[in-house]
Amino acid sequence: MERQSGRTATVTFGELPPDALLTADEVGEWLKVARRQVQRLEIPWIDLGRKTPRYQVKDILAWLQTRRRDGGRRRA
């Protein structure tokens, strides 16, 4: 994420390199879910130490493919 004037600039996640590391907050912003939900989704992550999980873009994209559903009814 690029910072401008102390604020995080909007980044199109498709523009990130596959090996880029994201925080749970950044993944949540991308997926439009809360940070806590990111931690519950069981997306593969890298442990960089105490309270420092990071998520690789390529792992997030692969995880999203496993969650893909084709048509049919949505769960309530």
Backbone as CSV, one residue per row, in Angstrom:
resi,resn,N_x,N_y,N_z,CA_x,CA_y,CA_z,C_x,C_y,C_z
1,MET,0.846,-1.180,0.000,0.000,0.000,0.000,0.892,1.243,0.000
2,GLU,0.533,2.185,-0.733,1.261,3.435,-0.816,0.635,4.439,0.138
3,ARG,1.451,5.198,0.817,0.904,6.198,1.734,1.059,7.585,1.133
4,GLN,-0.003,8.366,1.250,0.026,9.744,0.783,-0.533,10.609,1.896
5,SER,0.231,11.553,2.350,-0.200,12.481,3.392,-0.725,11.747,4.621
6,GLY,-0.053,10.648,5.010,-0.465,9.925,6.201,-1.681,9.040,6.007
7,ARG,-2.234,8.992,4.808,-3.404,8.156,4.520,-3.001,7.067,3.534
8,THR,-3.627,5.921,3.657,-3.351,4.831,2.732,-4.020,5.110,1.401
9,ALA,-3.253,5.047,0.334,-3.802,5.270,-1.004,-4.549,4.018,-1.454
10,THR,-5.570,4.209,-2.246,-6.317,3.075,-2.770,-5.465,2.357,-3.804
11,VAL,-5.358,1.061,-3.654,-4.578,0.245,-4.572,-5.509,-0.785,-5.178
12,THR,-5.400,-0.981,-6.477,-6.130,-2.055,-7.116,-5.333,-3.317,-6.843
13,PHE,-5.946,-4.254,-6.149,-5.203,-5.425,-5.713,-4.709,-6.270,-6.872
14,GLY,-5.361,-6.185,-8.024,-4.892,-6.899,-9.206,-3.547,-6.390,-9.695
15,GLU,-3.169,-5.197,-9.260,-1.895,-4.601,-9.665,-0.739,-5.063,-8.787
16,LEU,-1.030,-5.722,-7.688,0.019,-6.156,-6.773,0.732,-7.388,-7.314
17,PRO,2.046,-7.482,-7.084,2.756,-8.691,-7.503,2.281,-9.891,-6.677
18,PRO,2.325,-11.097,-7.233,1.824,-12.285,-6.536,2.492,-12.543,-5.187
19,ASP,3.746,-12.118,-5.045,4.465,-12.358,-3.795,4.301,-11.238,-2.770
20,ALA,3.515,-10.224,-3.095,3.306,-9.113,-2.158,2.674,-9.635,-0.873
21,LEU,3.106,-9.069,0.248,2.561,-9.445,1.552,1.588,-8.381,2.024
22,LEU,0.426,-8.819,2.504,-0.609,-7.909,2.984,-0.924,-8.191,4.440
23,THR,-1.357,-7.167,5.146,-1.833,-7.340,6.515,-3.277,-7.835,6.478
24,ALA,-3.777,-8.261,7.626,-5.179,-8.689,7.718,-6.111,-7.528,7.381
25,ASP,-5.748,-6.319,7.781,-6.571,-5.149,7.460,-6.646,-4.926,5.952
26,GLU,-5.514,-5.071,5.273,-5.485,-4.881,3.821,-6.284,-5.970,3.105
27,VAL,-6.168,-7.206,3.577,-6.950,-8.296,2.986,-8.436,-8.041,3.215
28,GLY,-8.786,-7.592,4.413,-10.177,-7.272,4.710,-10.720,-6.181,3.810
29,GLU,-9.907,-5.166,3.557,-10.312,-4.086,2.648,-10.564,-4.644,1.249
30,TRP,-9.682,-5.515,0.809,-9.788,-6.126,-0.517,-11.049,-6.976,-0.635
31,LEU,-11.298,-7.814,0.386,-12.432,-8.741,0.341,-13.725,-8.137,0.880
32,LYS,-13.637,-6.910,1.371,-14.812,-6.213,1.923,-15.382,-6.945,3.143
33,VAL,-14.471,-7.391,4.022,-14.866,-8.027,5.276,-14.026,-7.432,6.402
34,ALA,-14.460,-7.657,7.619,-13.735,-7.156,8.787,-12.425,-7.926,8.981
35,ARG,-11.483,-7.287,9.628,-10.185,-7.900,9.917,-10.364,-9.227,10.651
36,ARG,-11.257,-9.241,11.620,-11.511,-10.454,12.410,-12.008,-11.589,11.506
37,GLN,-12.826,-11.257,10.538,-13.325,-12.273,9.606,-12.189,-12.844,8.765
38,VAL,-11.250,-12.008,8.372,-10.081,-12.481,7.609,-9.368,-13.564,8.412
39,GLN,-9.211,-13.337,9.706,-8.522,-14.293,10.565,-9.312,-15.596,10.705
40,ARG,-10.606,-15.549,10.557,-11.454,-16.745,10.686,-11.593,-17.526,9.383
41,LEU,-11.274,-16.924,8.263,-11.519,-17.539,6.958,-10.549,-18.660,6.586
42,GLU,-9.517,-18.840,7.360,-8.522,-19.891,7.110,-7.769,-19.698,5.797
43,ILE,-7.529,-18.446,5.455,-6.675,-18.133,4.310,-5.240,-18.450,4.738
44,PRO,-4.457,-19.133,3.908,-3.066,-19.408,4.284,-2.322,-18.107,4.603
45,TRP,-1.495,-18.145,5.651,-0.760,-16.951,6.042,0.653,-17.309,6.450
46,ILE,1.487,-16.299,6.503,2.888,-16.441,6.884,3.048,-15.826,8.267
47,ASP,3.681,-16.571,9.159,3.889,-16.100,10.531,5.227,-15.362,10.610
48,LEU,5.158,-14.052,10.754,6.378,-13.248,10.860,6.691,-12.896,12.304
49,GLY,6.074,-13.598,13.220,6.311,-13.338,14.630,5.010,-13.053,15.351
50,ARG,5.129,-12.777,16.608,3.969,-12.543,17.460,3.064,-11.455,16.883
51,LYS,1.821,-11.822,16.663,0.799,-10.893,16.172,1.165,-10.240,14.839
52,THR,1.906,-10.954,13.997,2.315,-10.380,12.721,2.034,-11.328,11.559
53,PRO,0.783,-11.767,11.377,0.500,-12.606,10.209,0.502,-11.760,8.940
54,ARG,0.978,-12.335,7.859,0.941,-11.672,6.561,0.379,-12.655,5.542
55,TYR,-0.293,-12.114,4.556,-0.970,-12.913,3.546,-0.384,-12.584,2.185
56,GLN,0.031,-13.622,1.436,0.558,-13.394,0.092,-0.597,-13.327,-0.895
57,VAL,-0.489,-12.398,-1.830,-1.532,-12.200,-2.835,-1.838,-13.512,-3.558
58,LYS,-0.810,-14.256,-3.958,-1.043,-15.508,-4.693,-1.804,-16.525,-3.850
59,ASP,-1.571,-16.554,-2.530,-2.302,-17.473,-1.655,-3.761,-17.057,-1.514
60,ILE,-3.998,-15.762,-1.456,-5.377,-15.256,-1.350,-6.149,-15.612,-2.617
61,LEU,-5.528,-15.384,-3.778,-6.190,-15.698,-5.047,-6.478,-17.193,-5.171
62,ALA,-5.534,-18.041,-4.754,-5.747,-19.491,-4.799,-6.865,-19.892,-3.843
63,TRP,-6.880,-19.298,-2.655,-7.939,-19.586,-1.680,-9.299,-19.172,-2.232
64,LEU,-9.362,-18.016,-2.874,-10.623,-17.558,-3.459,-11.144,-18.556,-4.497
65,GLN,-10.258,-19.135,-5.277,-10.681,-20.126,-6.278,-11.317,-21.348,-5.614
66,THR,-10.812,-21.739,-4.447,-11.393,-22.894,-3.746,-12.770,-22.572,-3.185
67,ARG,-13.085,-21.309,-3.024,-14.362,-20.875,-2.459,-15.400,-20.591,-3.540
68,ARG,-15.000,-20.656,-4.784,-15.876,-20.319,-5.906,-17.005,-21.333,-6.029
69,ARG,-18.203,-20.831,-6.274,-19.384,-21.680,-6.473,-19.991,-21.346,-7.830
70,ASP,-20.483,-22.356,-8.508,-21.111,-22.158,-9.817,-22.621,-22.153,-9.681
71,GLY,-23.231,-21.012,-9.946,-24.690,-20.886,-9.973,-25.392,-21.506,-8.784
72,GLY,-26.637,-21.926,-9.006,-27.397,-22.563,-7.945,-27.854,-21.582,-6.882
73,ARG,-28.470,-22.127,-5.871,-28.985,-21.284,-4.784,-27.889,-20.924,-3.804
74,ARG,-28.004,-19.748,-3.256,-27.074,-19.287,-2.233,-27.553,-19.771,-0.885
75,ARG,-26.606,-20.028,-0.020,-26.965,-20.393,1.350,-27.523,-19.196,2.071
76,ALA,-28.491,-19.433,2.925,-29.115,-18.337,3.691,-28.255,-17.931,4.848
